[in-house]
Each structure stands twice: as C-alpha cells, then as structure tokens.
Amino acid sequence: MNLKIAIQGIKGSFHHQVANQYFGDDISLQECDSFNKVVKNLKLNHSDKAVMAIENSIAGSILPNYALIDKNDLHIIGEHYLDIHMNLMALKGQKIEDIKEVHSHPIALLQCEVFFSQYPHIKLVESVDTAETAQRIQNQMLLGIAAVAAPIAAELYDLEILASGIHTIKSNKTRFVIVKSQNKELPKEEINKASLKFELDDTPGSLATILNVMNNCKLNLTKIQSLPVIETPFQYAFFVDVVFEKYKHYEKAKKIIEIMTTHFKVLGEYKQGKQ
C-alpha cells in the first residue's frame, strides 16, 4: 500500500521533489493549497505523513510553520535539505522582453529580487505555489505571464525556461521537515537530532543558563528561533534544534531543561538530514 504524503502545492513543486527524494516515487501524493490544509489532512488521517518547509538559507525561517507544528501537536520525524534552483519559465516561443508579469510563491520571488531588478517592466505577483502557477500558464495558455519554479515544473507542464538559476545566492537550500500525528519512528540509537520548544521567565540570564546546560551536556545548538506568545505581551517561546552523538547526553539535558523552563515540549526526535 502506497504511503499517503501530504504536501503544500502540486506535482512539480519543491515539496513534491522532497517527497520523492525522501520516500521514493511509490507514494500517493495528497496535494494541498496551504500549510493549514496540510495539517488538517494529517489530523483527519487522510494522509500518513506530511512534508513542510521550515527554513530557507536566503529567506530565513518560515515562522507560521513552527506555530502550526506546535499548535497541532505534530511530531517531526525527519528532515531533508533540498538545493533550490529557481527558473523563469513561460509558454514556448516567448522571450523575457515579452513577459509583463511573473507569478510565484512570495518566498520564491524574494529569493530572486536581484534578478528581477534588471527588468523593471515586469510586475511581480504573489501566488499560492510555484508549480501551480506553471500549471495554470499551460492550462490557460497565458501569454506575457511567466512563473518562477523548479526545473521539474517546466518539464511537467511543457514550459520553456527563459532563465535558469535566477536565485540571488547560488547556494540556496531549504530545510524541510517530515511530520506526522504520532511519534515513535526510530530507535534511540539512530536518533541524533531533536527539536524542542520552551518558554522562560523574564529574568536576566535565563536563556544563557539553558544554553550552558546544552553545552555541558554535549549538545550542539544548530538553531534557535523565538516567537512571541500571543496571549502574554513581551513573552517569548523558543524553538531550538540540537544535535548530539549520544542519546543519553540529550536525555540528561532534556530532563534538566524541562525543570528550568515552562511549557517545555519535544517537537521531534529524529535523524539529522544531509546538508
């Protein structure tokens, strides 16, 4: 039986690429037009697992997705890093000079700002998904409109690539997490990374104390992200990723941090992805 994998976007999207690379081609793709629908799909058991982008090396963290994972009690069971190649594509036979508008996901447009600054005649229009725009251009035979998307989208929807590799910084990676409703995916000896969330009292040095605990327990902090706690003004929740060589070191740190913080939560324990 095929694994049912929920993604934001459609076939030809970067999420589709990650789903294939992580799970293989033999999957049943559940296409969703928003991350909220991805989560709903999981919660209703319409899919087994889901792929969600969490941060990009150019655009930074995708903060709403941290909140979605936390709020809906999802579990991160894995991660995957994808080299992002942004390409400008349109119906065959057109040139860049013919393009009046470029439609794509706002993050994709943000990553290509420098390229588009050379073409002031082009209007940038935000859309829900990179591949969806490519599909729409082909289905509606839209002249004068181009998409920014992955090479696979040009192939799937028979579009011509007018310019390839248009992202500003050529080393452009996005980190995706694999999430599901329940945890217990891997044995402890295979786990070497964890994602945690906690809140701290507003006292001097409280965060530094937690970071010292991590250091003393031989954890390597790979990411720290703060988000405001909406219900409490000027109170922040911290989302951190740590890697470690031995699970027992992490387990020791986890027990100490849980005592020293409030609203402590393990978002996931999994195997570190290859960057």
N, C-alpha and C positions, 0 to 999 in steps of 0.2 A: 504493500500500500504506500502510495506516494506521501511524503511529508507535505503538509499544507503550510506554506510560508507566506505570511502577510508582509507586504511592503507598501511604502508610500510611493505612489507612482504606478507606471505601467511597464510593459515589456519595452526594453531599450533604455530604461532609467539606470542610474548608478546603483540604486537599491537592487534592481534586477541582477546586475552584474555581480554584486556581493552575494546575493542568494545563491547564484550558480557556482561561484567560486568556493563558497563555504560549505554548501550542502550537496553540490553536484547538479547535473542537469535534470535528474529524475525527480523533480518536485512539482507540486501543484501550486502555482502562484496565485495568491489572493491579492488582487490589485485594489488599493485604497487611495482616495484622493486627498487624504490628510493624515497626519500622525494620530489625531484623535480617533479616526476611524480604524487605524491600525490597532490601537489599544482596545477599542470596542470589539473588534474582530476577535482578538485574543481572549478577552474577558467572557465572550459568549461561546468560546470553544469552537469557533468557526475555523480557526487555524491552530496549528500545533505550536508554532514559534513565529517570531517576527524579527525583521531587520530594521534597525533605526539608526540613522546618522546621529552622532553625538558631538563631534567637533571636527573642524577643518583647520589645516595648518595656516591658511591665509585668513579666513573669515572668523576663526575662533570657535568658542563653544556655542552649541545650539541649546540655549538655556531652557526654552519651553519643554524640550525632550527630557531634561533632567527632572523637571517638575512632573511630567506625565508618568515617568517610571516610578517616582516616589509616591505620588498621589494614588496611583492604581495598584501599588504593591506588586509591581512586576519584578522579576528576577533576571539579572544579567548573567547569562550562562556562557558567554563567549564574546570575542571581539574580532574584528577584521579590518585591516588597513588597506585602502584602495588608492592607487595612483590615479588622480583625476586628470583626464585630458579633455579640455573644453574645445569644442569645434563649432565654427559658424557654418550652418547648413541651410539650404533652401532648395526650392524646386530646380530641377536641372535646366541648364541654359542661362541662368542668371549670373550677374556679377555683383560685387559688393556695391558698385555705384547704383545698381537697380534697387537696392534694399532701402526701404523707408522706415521700417520698424523691425526690432528684434525682440522676440518674446522668449522669456525663460524664467526659471525659478530665481527669486531675488538673490539667493546666495551665489548662484552661478553668475549672474550679472555683476555682482560685487567683485567676484574673482577676476573679472575681465575688464575692469574700469579703464585701465591704461590703454588697452587695445581700442576701445570704443571712443576714447578721447581724440583719436585720429580721424574719426568720422562724425563730425558734429551734425551732419544731416540725418543721422539715424536716431530715431526715438527708441528708448529702452522701455519695454513694457513688462511688468511682473506677471508671471503666471504660476499655476499650482505645481507644475512639474516640467522638467526638461524634455523628457520623451513625449509627454502628452502634446506639447507644442509641435514637435516634429511630426507626430501622427496627424494632428489637425491640419498642418500645412499641406500634407499629402492628400488627406481625405477631401479637403475643400479646395484643393488646387490654388492655394493662396499665393499670388504673385506679389513681390515687393515686401514680403514678410519672411524673416529668417528666424531660426532657432539656435540657441546655444545648448549643445547636448553632447553626449558621448558618441564615439565613432559607431558603436553598435546601433544607435538610433538611426543614423544615416543609412546604414545597411538595411535595417528592418523596414524603414519607411521610404526607401528609394529616393533619398535626397542627395544633393551634391554638396560636398564640403568645400566652402569658399575660402576658408582659412582654418588651419589646424593649430592646436597648441596655443590658443589665444589667452590663456590664463596668465596673469601678471607674473607670478613667481612659478618658475618651471617645476620646482619640487613642490608639488601640490598634492597633499594627501588628505583623505578624510577617514576618520575613525568611525566605524560602525559597531554597534553592539547588537548581540543576539539576545533577545528577551523571550521569556515565557511566563506563564502564570504560576508555575511551581518550580522549586529549585531541585537540589539533589541530582545534579547532572554528571558530576565527576567524582572519583575517589580523591581523598585528601592529598595523596602523594602526587597527583597530577596538577593540583591547584597551586599557582604561583602568583596570582594577582587577585586583588579584591577592590570593590567599590563600596565606600562607606558614606553614611550621612549622619551628621550630628549637629546639635546646637550647643552654644556656650553662653554662660552668664557673662554679662558685660563688665568684666573685671580685667584690670591691666595684666597682661602676660598670660592670659588663659589659653590662647591659641599656641603661643610659644611652648607652653608646658606640654600640650598634646604632641607637638612636633618633636619635642625631646623624647617623649615616650616612644614614638615611632623609631627615632634614631637609635635609642638604647636597645630596642627590640629587633634591630637589624632589618627594619623595613625601609624601602626606598620609596619616597613620595614622588610619584610621577605626574600628579595633577592635583590642584586644589582650586575649587570654584565656590564662590559664595553667592547665595541667593537671599534676597530679603524675605523674612517671614511676614506675609501679608497681614496677618492678624495682630502682629506686635510691631509697631513702628520702631525702626532702627535696631531690630533684632535680626540676626542673620543665621541661616543654615549653611553648613559647609559640606560640600561634596568632595571627597578625596579618593584618589586611586593610589594604591600601594602595591609594590611587587616585593617578593621575598623568595629566598632559596628554600627555606624550611617552613612547613605549615605550622609547626609548633611555636616558632617565633611570632608568627602572625596571630596565632591563637592567644598567646600571652598578652600581646599588645591589645588585642580586641577586648579582653576582659578588663584591662586597666582603663582603656579609653571609655568603655561603657559606664564605668563607675564615675569617671571625671566629667562626663558630658550629659546633656539632656536630649531626649528624643533620638537616642542612638539607634541606627538601623543599618543592617547589612543589605546593600542593594544587589550584591552579587559576589560570588567566589568562583573563579574560572581560570583558564589557561591563557597566559599572555599571547597576544597575536604577534605575528611577524611584521615588523615595520619596513 
